[in-house]
Amino acid sequence: MVVCFCGEEHNTVVGYSITGLDYQVHPPPSKSLKYLRDLLYRHSRHDCSQMLQVGEFVYHYAVQWVQVESLCLRHLIVAVELGEDASVWIGNRETMTRVATMKTKLGIEAANAVAVRMMGSMTTVVTDSLEDLMWRIVSLIEYWDPSFQEDIKQSLCTKVWVLRLMNCPDVCPNFHLRVQMIRFVEMWSDDYMASSVFGWQAATGLVAVSPNLQVDQLLPNSLSSSLVKPFMKVLSSCWEQGHLAPIAAAAVHQVKELRVGPELRCLAQLVELASQMAKTIKGWYETGCWNGPMTVLLFENVFILLKILVATSPTMEAYESPGLAQAAAAALVSATSSVVSLTSKLLDRSNSSFTSLLVEIDGILNLLVSRKTPHSVGASLWRDHGYQLCFLTRQATEGGCPFLKIHEVCGERTEGCPERFLDSVTQAVMEAPVLLHSSKMVVDESTLIHLLLTSPSDPFTRCPLDPDTYSRLPDLQDDIVAWRNNTIGLQGIFNSGSEDETANSIVVGGTSNSDTNSSAADDTSSSVTIDISPRDC
């Protein structure tokens, strides 16, 4: 136990260190908090020519007070507020970068102080008063920029604390606050992100908080800075360091087991979030909230997110699982529709960037439909959304910027298909049938996964879909495969030739396309060069 200068006792471990080495004990500074507060108050009552000097003086001592481990929580909050007020005094056009740097440094020092108090005891959860302080810290570190030259370091204790908050809902019940911890991870160096400890736990933390992400957090607003840049930075870092591979593998395993775990829920949520973002961007543009260039910029972030998830390994393979493939295909079509519907308005105002965006979308779609796996996102695009995507292709052409790699589409024909091969919910031909015990109805495993993710109950009886309430039907699956092999179940797909040439193909850029398109498709399907840097909004 330690005692604050006010007499309050608390269980902070003075000099606490994760490693037990190289810790530093900070004694109270020579200027009291009361003196510093009175100094600011006296000079704030009139136009003071010494505002800059006073602000710097108070800020300097406030940061020192924040570093004092013996300070109680109440006076720690006072010290942070004092430092923030002092930093405002320094603000003008010439010093805004400096003010942003000072606010960020204050926020990090306050985070270091909170981390020591929580990690030192290992029993503390985020209380109401502590939560208020943490929200103030978040508002301070929103000013962080990679270009800051000043030494702004999170302690090792803070990094561990951030990961603990992200991965442990019991420690921080407020999921809105847990999501904001992504801002701290954004600041970490490549060495930390490459670590099998810190980088991997950051990836699992991303999985833990992603289901709580909301559209308004990823789009600019007047109250706080968007989370899209830190979120995309952390996601791309996890991808570059290989931390997404175990997550993708876990999601695939969960689909095979017909159960929903955090990894599967995360991947499904992220593509749905991208779709919602695109719809919101379109709606806000149509109401005059954003101009053309900003709208295109925001759309670019949507498709960067979709590209990382759906068009690159290892998550691309995960999205070729039943349920995830349908979710990804629906999100792609929805997001593409939001963009293409604005072609006539945006093409004139921001020709170059909007044209590049449509070319990017064209390339993503081409890559996906070029993959030959039966459960791929491209197969789902063709089978479930073929006519809609064909309409979007014509709409883009009429708008003056056609999709060059996507041509004609139609969905799977079910004429003559035995009724027992059709999904009881979607009426589509099933791939892997599953029996729902409570209703005795049969659905495809992709439909079951969708139900487990969105509304885990039998749609016919409303009984809960517990693990023992459904089972696979392997004999029926064999019958469906035999029927498909003996029938032209796959009719037309993205092509520029006759139906006969493409009846049994699900490849874009094959013999039915021109040599140019064929070469482009082959190149795209084998490798893809990806710019995954989020657009700064």
C-alpha positions in Angstrom: 0.0 0.0 0.0 1.1 3.5 -0.7 -0.2 6.9 0.5 -0.9 9.9 -1.6 0.1 13.3 -0.3 -3.6 13.8 0.5 -3.5 10.8 2.9 -5.5 8.4 0.7 -4.1 4.9 0.6 -4.1 2.7 -2.5 -2.5 -0.6 -3.6 -0.3 0.6 -6.4 3.1 -1.1 -6.5 5.6 1.7 -6.5 8.3 1.0 -9.1 6.3 -1.9 -10.6 7.9 -3.4 -13.7 6.8 -6.3 -15.8 10.3 -7.6 -16.0 11.4 -6.6 -12.5 14.3 -4.6 -14.0 15.0 -1.0 -15.1 12.1 0.6 -13.2 12.2 4.1 -12.0 10.5 5.7 -9.0 9.3 9.2 -9.6 9.2 11.5 -6.5 6.7 14.3 -6.3 7.9 17.5 -8.2 8.7 20.7 -6.3 5.6 22.6 -7.5 2.3 21.4 -6.0 -0.9 20.8 -8.0 -2.6 23.6 -6.1 0.2 26.0 -7.0 0.0 25.0 -10.7 -3.8 25.3 -10.8 -3.8 28.7 -9.2 -1.1 29.9 -11.6 -3.2 28.9 -14.6 -6.3 30.5 -13.0 -4.6 33.8 -12.3 -3.3 34.2 -15.8 -6.5 33.1 -17.5 -8.5 36.0 -16.1 -6.9 38.5 -18.4 -5.0 38.6 -21.7 -1.6 37.5 -20.6 1.5 38.1 -22.8 3.1 35.2 -21.0 0.5 32.6 -21.8 3.0 30.5 -23.8 5.6 30.5 -21.0 3.0 29.8 -18.3 1.4 27.0 -20.4 4.7 25.3 -20.9 5.7 25.7 -17.3 2.4 24.2 -15.9 2.4 21.4 -18.6 6.0 20.4 -17.7 5.1 20.0 -14.0 1.8 18.4 -14.7 3.5 15.6 -16.6 5.9 15.0 -13.7 2.9 14.7 -11.4 1.2 12.2 -13.7 4.4 10.0 -13.4 4.3 9.9 -9.6 3.1 6.4 -8.6 2.0 7.4 -5.1 -0.6 9.8 -6.5 -4.2 8.6 -5.8 -6.6 8.3 -8.7 -8.4 11.5 -7.8 -5.3 13.6 -8.0 -4.0 11.7 -11.0 -7.1 12.9 -12.8 -6.4 16.5 -11.6 -2.9 16.3 -12.9 -4.1 15.1 -16.4 -6.7 17.8 -16.6 -4.1 20.4 -15.6 -1.7 19.3 -18.3 -4.5 19.3 -20.9 -5.6 22.8 -19.9 -2.0 24.0 -20.1 -1.4 22.6 -23.5 -4.4 24.6 -24.9 -2.6 27.8 -23.9 0.2 27.0 -26.3 -2.1 26.5 -29.3 -2.0 28.7 -32.4 -1.6 28.1 -36.1 2.1 27.8 -35.9 2.2 25.4 -33.0 -0.7 23.1 -33.6 1.7 20.2 -34.3 3.5 20.9 -31.1 0.2 21.0 -29.2 -0.8 17.7 -30.7 2.5 16.2 -29.7 2.1 17.5 -26.1 -1.4 16.1 -25.8 -0.3 12.7 -27.1 2.7 12.6 -24.7 0.4 13.6 -21.8 -2.1 10.8 -22.8 0.7 8.2 -23.0 2.1 9.2 -19.6 -1.4 9.0 -18.1 -1.8 5.6 -19.7 1.5 4.4 -18.3 0.3 5.6 -14.9 -3.0 3.8 -15.1 -1.3 0.6 -16.4 1.0 0.5 -13.4 -1.9 0.9 -11.0 -3.9 -1.9 -12.7 -1.1 -4.3 -13.6 0.7 -3.8 -10.2 -2.3 -5.2 -8.3 -3.5 -7.6 -11.0 -7.0 -7.5 -9.4 -8.3 -4.1 -10.4 -11.1 -3.9 -13.0 -12.1 -0.7 -14.8 -14.3 1.2 -12.4 -16.5 4.2 -13.3 -13.9 6.8 -12.2 -11.1 4.9 -13.9 -13.2 4.7 -17.0 -13.7 8.4 -17.1 -9.9 8.9 -16.9 -9.3 6.3 -19.7 -11.8 8.1 -22.0 -9.8 11.3 -21.4 -6.6 9.5 -22.3 -8.2 8.2 -25.5 -9.2 11.8 -26.4 -5.6 12.8 -25.9 -3.9 10.1 -27.9 -6.2 10.7 -30.9 -3.8 13.5 -31.8 -0.9 11.0 -32.4 0.7 11.0 -35.8 3.6 8.8 -37.0 5.5 11.9 -38.0 5.9 13.1 -34.4 9.6 13.5 -33.6 9.4 13.7 -29.9 10.1 10.6 -27.9 6.6 9.3 -27.0 6.9 5.8 -25.6 4.4 3.4 -24.1 6.0 1.4 -21.3 6.2 -2.3 -21.5 3.6 -2.4 -18.7 1.3 -0.3 -20.8 1.6 -2.6 -23.8 0.7 -5.6 -21.6 -2.2 -3.7 -20.0 -3.6 -2.7 -23.5 -3.6 -6.3 -24.6 -5.2 -7.4 -21.3 -8.0 -4.9 -21.8 -8.6 -5.9 -25.4 -8.6 -9.7 -24.7 -10.4 -9.7 -21.3 -14.0 -8.3 -21.2 -14.1 -9.0 -17.5 -11.4 -6.5 -16.9 -13.1 -3.8 -19.1 -16.8 -4.4 -19.5 -17.3 -1.3 -21.7 -16.8 -2.7 -25.2 -16.7 0.8 -26.7 -13.6 1.6 -24.6 -12.0 -1.8 -25.4 -12.2 -1.0 -29.1 -10.4 2.3 -28.5 -7.3 0.3 -27.3 -6.5 -0.2 -31.0 -5.2 3.3 -31.0 -2.4 2.2 -28.7 -1.5 -0.8 -30.8 -1.3 1.4 -33.9 1.8 3.1 -32.3 3.7 -0.1 -31.9 6.9 -0.7 -34.0 7.2 -3.5 -36.5 9.4 -5.4 -34.1 6.6 -5.5 -31.5 4.0 -6.5 -34.1 6.4 -9.2 -35.4 6.7 -10.7 -31.9 5.0 -14.0 -31.3 3.8 -12.6 -28.0 2.8 -9.0 -28.6 1.9 -9.3 -32.3 -0.1 -12.4 -31.8 -2.0 -11.1 -28.8 -2.7 -7.9 -30.8 -4.3 -10.1 -33.4 -6.4 -12.0 -30.9 -7.3 -8.7 -29.4 -8.5 -7.5 -32.8 -10.6 -10.6 -33.0 -12.0 -9.9 -29.6 -13.0 -6.3 -30.2 -14.0 -6.5 -33.9 -17.6 -7.7 -33.3 -18.1 -4.5 -31.3 -16.9 -2.2 -34.0 -19.6 0.1 -35.3 -19.9 1.9 -38.6 -19.8 5.4 -37.0 -16.5 4.6 -35.4 -14.9 3.9 -38.8 -16.2 7.1 -40.5 -15.3 10.7 -39.8 -17.4 12.7 -37.4 -17.2 16.0 -35.5 -16.9 14.4 -32.1 -13.8 12.3 -32.4 -11.3 11.1 -35.0 -12.2 8.0 -37.0 -10.9 4.6 -35.9 -10.5 3.5 -39.5 -6.8 4.4 -39.8 -5.6 2.7 -36.6 -7.8 -0.3 -37.2 -6.6 -0.7 -40.8 -3.0 -0.2 -39.7 -3.2 -2.9 -37.0 -5.1 -5.3 -39.4 -2.5 -4.8 -42.1 0.4 -5.3 -39.7 -1.1 -8.5 -38.4 -1.5 -9.6 -42.1 2.1 -8.7 -42.9 3.5 -10.5 -39.9 1.5 -13.7 -40.5 -0.7 -13.4 -37.4 -3.9 -13.8 -39.4 -3.1 -17.3 -40.6 -4.0 -19.1 -37.2 -7.2 -16.9 -37.1 -8.2 -18.0 -40.6 -7.4 -21.6 -39.8 -9.5 -21.5 -36.6 -12.5 -20.0 -38.6 -12.2 -22.8 -41.2 -12.2 -25.4 -38.4 -15.2 -23.9 -36.8 -17.2 -24.1 -40.0 -16.3 -27.8 -40.4 -17.4 -28.4 -36.9 -20.6 -26.4 -37.5 -20.0 -24.1 -34.6 -19.4 -20.4 -34.2 -16.3 -19.2 -32.4 -14.8 -15.7 -32.0 -12.6 -16.1 -35.2 -15.6 -17.0 -37.4 -17.8 -14.3 -35.9 -15.0 -11.7 -36.4 -14.5 -12.5 -40.1 -18.3 -12.5 -40.8 -18.7 -9.2 -38.9 -15.9 -7.4 -40.8 -17.3 -8.0 -44.2 -20.7 -7.0 -43.0 -19.2 -3.8 -41.5 -17.6 -3.0 -44.9 -21.0 -3.3 -46.5 -22.6 -1.1 -43.9 -19.8 1.5 -44.4 -20.4 1.7 -48.1 -24.2 2.2 -47.6 -23.6 4.9 -45.1 -21.1 6.7 -47.3 -23.5 6.7 -50.2 -26.3 8.0 -48.0 -24.2 10.8 -46.5 -23.0 11.9 -49.9 -26.5 12.0 -51.2 -27.6 14.2 -48.2 -24.7 16.6 -48.8 -22.6 15.6 -45.8 -19.4 14.9 -47.9 -18.1 16.2 -51.2 -17.0 14.0 -54.1 -13.3 13.6 -53.3 -14.0 12.7 -49.6 -16.6 10.2 -50.7 -14.2 8.5 -53.1 -11.6 8.4 -50.3 -14.0 6.7 -47.9 -15.0 4.2 -50.5 -11.4 3.4 -51.1 -11.0 2.4 -47.4 -14.0 0.1 -47.7 -12.4 -1.8 -50.6 -9.0 -1.8 -49.0 -10.6 -3.6 -46.1 -12.4 -6.0 -48.4 -9.2 -6.7 -50.3 -7.2 -7.6 -47.2 -10.0 -9.9 -46.0 -11.4 -11.5 -49.2 -8.7 -11.2 -51.8 -5.5 -12.1 -50.0 -4.2 -15.2 -48.2 -4.6 -16.5 -45.6 -8.1 -15.0 -44.9 -9.1 -15.5 -48.6 -9.1 -19.2 -48.0 -11.2 -18.8 -44.9 -13.8 -16.9 -46.8 -14.1 -19.9 -49.2 -15.8 -21.7 -46.4 -19.6 -22.2 -46.4 -21.4 -19.3 -44.7 -18.4 -17.0 -44.9 -18.3 -17.2 -48.7 -21.9 -16.1 -48.9 -21.4 -13.3 -46.4 -18.3 -12.0 -48.3 -20.2 -12.2 -51.7 -23.2 -10.3 -50.3 -20.9 -7.6 -48.8 -19.0 -7.2 -52.1 -22.2 -6.9 -54.2 -23.7 -4.4 -51.7 -20.5 -2.3 -51.5 -20.1 -2.4 -55.3 -23.7 -1.3 -55.8 -23.2 1.7 -53.5 -20.2 2.8 -55.6 -21.7 2.1 -59.0 -25.0 3.9 -58.2 -23.0 7.1 -57.9 -21.0 6.8 -61.1 -22.9 9.5 -63.0 -22.3 12.0 -60.1 -18.8 11.2 -59.1 -17.1 10.4 -62.4 -17.4 14.1 -63.5 -16.2 15.6 -60.2 -13.3 13.4 -59.4 -12.6 11.6 -62.6 -9.2 10.1 -61.9 -9.6 8.8 -58.4 -13.1 7.4 -59.0 -12.0 5.7 -62.2 -9.1 4.1 -60.3 -11.6 2.9 -57.6 -13.8 1.2 -60.3 -10.7 -0.4 -61.8 -9.8 -1.7 -58.3 -13.2 -3.1 -57.8 -13.1 -4.7 -61.3 -9.7 -6.3 -60.4 -11.0 -7.7 -57.0 -14.1 -9.3 -58.7 -11.9 -10.7 -61.4 -9.6 -12.3 -58.9 -12.4 -13.9 -57.0 -14.3 -15.4 -59.9 -11.1 -16.7 -61.3 -10.6 -19.1 -58.4 -11.8 -22.6 -59.2 -12.7 -23.8 -55.8 -16.4 -24.8 -55.6 -17.1 -22.9 -52.3 -15.2 -19.7 -53.4 -16.6 -16.2 -53.0 -16.5 -16.0 -56.8 -18.7 -19.1 -57.1 -21.2 -17.5 -54.6 -21.1 -14.2 -56.6 -22.0 -16.1 -59.7 -24.6 -18.4 -58.2 -26.4 -16.1 -55.7 -25.8 -12.6 -57.1 -25.2 -13.2 -60.9 -28.1 -11.2 -62.2 -27.5 -8.3 -59.8 -23.8 -8.1 -60.7 -24.7 -8.2 -64.4 -27.0 -5.2 -63.8 -24.2 -3.4 -62.0 -21.8 -4.1 -64.9 -24.3 -2.6 -67.3 -24.8 0.4 -65.0 -21.1 1.1 -64.8 -20.8 0.8 -68.6 -23.7 3.3 -69.0 -22.0 5.6 -66.5 -18.9 5.8 -68.7 -16.5 3.5 -66.8 -17.2 -0.1 -67.7 -15.8 -3.1 -65.9 -13.3 -4.4 -68.4 -12.8 -7.9 -66.9 -16.3 -8.8 -65.9 -18.8 -9.5 -68.7 -22.0 -11.5 -68.6 -23.4 -13.3 -65.6 -26.3 -15.6 -64.8 -27.2 -17.7 -61.8 -27.3 -21.4 -61.3 -30.3 -23.1 -62.9 -32.5 -25.3 -60.7 -35.0 -26.5 -63.3 -35.4 -30.3 -63.0 -33.5 -30.3 -59.7 -35.2 -32.8 -57.2 -36.9 -30.8 -54.5 -35.0 -32.7 -51.8 -31.7 -31.2 -53.1 -33.0 -27.6 -52.5 -32.3 -25.6 -49.3 -35.6 -25.3 -47.3 -34.7 -21.6 -46.6 -33.0 -20.3 -49.7 -34.4 -22.7 -52.3 -30.9 -23.0 -53.8 -29.2 -26.2 -54.6 -27.4 -27.4 -51.5 -23.7 -28.3 -51.3 -23.6 -30.0 -47.9 -27.1 -30.7 -46.4 -27.8 -30.4 -42.7 -30.9 -31.7 -40.9 -32.5 -29.4 -38.3 -33.9 -31.8 -35.7 -36.7 -29.7 -34.3 -38.4 -29.0 -37.6 -37.0 -32.0 -39.7 -36.2 -29.5 -42.4 -33.0 -29.6 -44.4 -30.7 -26.6 -45.1 -27.3 -26.2 -46.6 -24.4 -25.8 -44.1 -23.9 -22.2 -45.4 -27.4 -21.4 -44.3 -26.9 -23.0 -40.9 -23.7 -21.0 -40.4 -25.6 -17.8 -41.3 -28.3 -18.7 -38.8 -25.8 -19.4 -36.1 -24.1 -16.0 -36.7 -27.3 -13.9 -37.0 -30.2 -15.7 -35.3 -29.3 -19.0 -33.7 -32.7 -20.6 -33.8 -34.5 -22.9 -36.2 -36.4 -20.6 -38.6 -39.4 -23.0 -38.7 -39.8 -23.7 -35.0 -37.8 -21.0 -33.3 -36.1 -23.6 -31.2 -32.5 -22.8 -30.2 -29.8 -24.2 -32.5 -27.7 -25.9 -30.0 -24.8 -28.2 -31.1 -26.9 -31.3 -30.7 -30.0 -30.0 -32.6 -28.6 -30.5 -36.1 -26.5 -33.0 -38.0 -25.0 -33.6 -41.5 -26.6 -35.8 -44.1 -23.7 -37.4 -46.0 -25.8 -39.8 -48.1 -27.9 -36.9 -49.4 -24.7 -34.9 -50.1 -23.5 -37.8 -52.2 -26.7 -37.8 -54.2 -26.4 -34.1 -54.8 -22.9 -34.5 -56.1 -24.0 -37.3 -58.4 -26.8 -35.2 -59.7 -24.5 -32.3 -60.4 -22.0 -34.6 -62.2 -24.7 -35.9 -64.5 -26.5 -32.7 -65.1 -25.3 -29.3 -66.4 -26.1 -27.7 -63.1 -23.6 -24.9 -63.7 -24.8 -22.7 -66.6 -23.3 -19.5 -67.7 -20.8 -17.5 -65.8 -18.8 -14.3 -66.4 -17.9 -14.8 -70.1 -17.8 -13.1 -73.5 -18.5 -16.3 -75.6 -21.3 -18.7 -76.0 -23.1 -20.6 -73.3 -21.7 -23.9 -74.5 -18.1 -22.6 -74.0 -18.7 -21.7 -70.4 -21.3 -24.3 -69.2 -18.9 -26.1 -67.0 -16.5 -23.3 -66.2 -16.2 -20.9 -63.4 -13.1 -19.2 -64.6 -12.9 -15.6 -65.8 -10.4 -15.0 -68.6 -10.5 -18.5 -70.1 -10.8 -19.4 -73.7 -14.0 -17.5 -74.0 -12.3 -14.1 -73.4 -9.9 -12.2 -75.5 -6.2 -13.0 -75.1 -5.7 -9.8 -73.3 -8.4 -10.5 -70.7 -7.2 -14.1 -70.4 -3.7 -13.0 -69.6 -4.9 -10.4 -67.2 -7.0 -12.9 -65.3 -4.2 -15.4 -65.1 -1.8 -12.8 -63.8 -4.4 -11.6 -61.3 -5.3 -15.1 -60.0 -1.7 -16.1 -59.4 -0.6 -13.0 -57.5 -2.0 -9.7 -56.5 -0.1 -6.5 -55.6 -2.0 -4.8 -52.8 -1.8 -1.3 -51.5 -3.2 -1.8 -48.0 -2.4 1.6 -46.7 -5.6 3.2 -45.3 -6.6 6.5 -46.8 -6.2 9.4 -44.3 -9.6 10.9 -43.7 
